[in-house]
Amino acid sequence: MTLPTTITVQDKLLTIDTNTAPILKDVILPGIQVQPLYLNAEEGIWVLRVLFPPGIMLPKHHIT
């Protein structure tokens, strides 16, 4: 599966068809599905759609 291309210029509304965008399964933990929507490595911006199964418990996390 291919990740989306990095987008560095955003001068208009970004519209994504989440029905056709790739979904990565079991990447973080089993049962979690991640759909990368916007990646900008220069600014350190990641926009992800994450689908969690019912009852999942995640560890605490923080940005350093």
N, C-alpha and C positions, 0 to 999 in steps of 0.2 A: 504494500500500500504506500502511496506517495503522499508526503506532507504538502500542504499548500505552499506556494511560492511566497517568499518574503515580500511584503508590500511596504515601500518606504515613502511613497507620495500618496497622500490622502486628501485630495482637494474636492471630493464630492462624496455623497452618501455611498457607503459600501453595502451592497445587498448580496446576501449569500443564500442559496437554495440549500437548506439543511437536509432536504430529502435526497439530494444527490451528492453532497459533500461526503468525503470518506470518514468512516468511524473506526477508530482503533480500539480493539477489544482487549481486555485483560492486560493493559499496559502498566497501570499503577498497581492495582491489586486485582485479584480474580473477581469478575463480575462488574468491574467499572469500565464504562465505555467513554472514550474521549474523542471529541470532534474538534480539531484545531480550526478556528475560524479566521483569526488574524494574527500574524506573527511579524514583529518588527524587532530584529536583533539589535539594530543600532540604538533604539530607544529602550530596549528591554521590556517591550510590551507583548504580552501573549493574551489572546482572548480565546478561551476554550469553552466549549459546551461539554459538560460532564454529566453523564447519566449514572446514577447510583442505584444499586438494588435496595429494596426495602430493608431497613434494620442495620445497614452497614455502619461500622464505627471506624472513623479515620483518626490517625494520630494527629496531635497538634502540630502546626507548622507555622513558620514565620519567615519574613523576608529579612535578610541581613545585609 
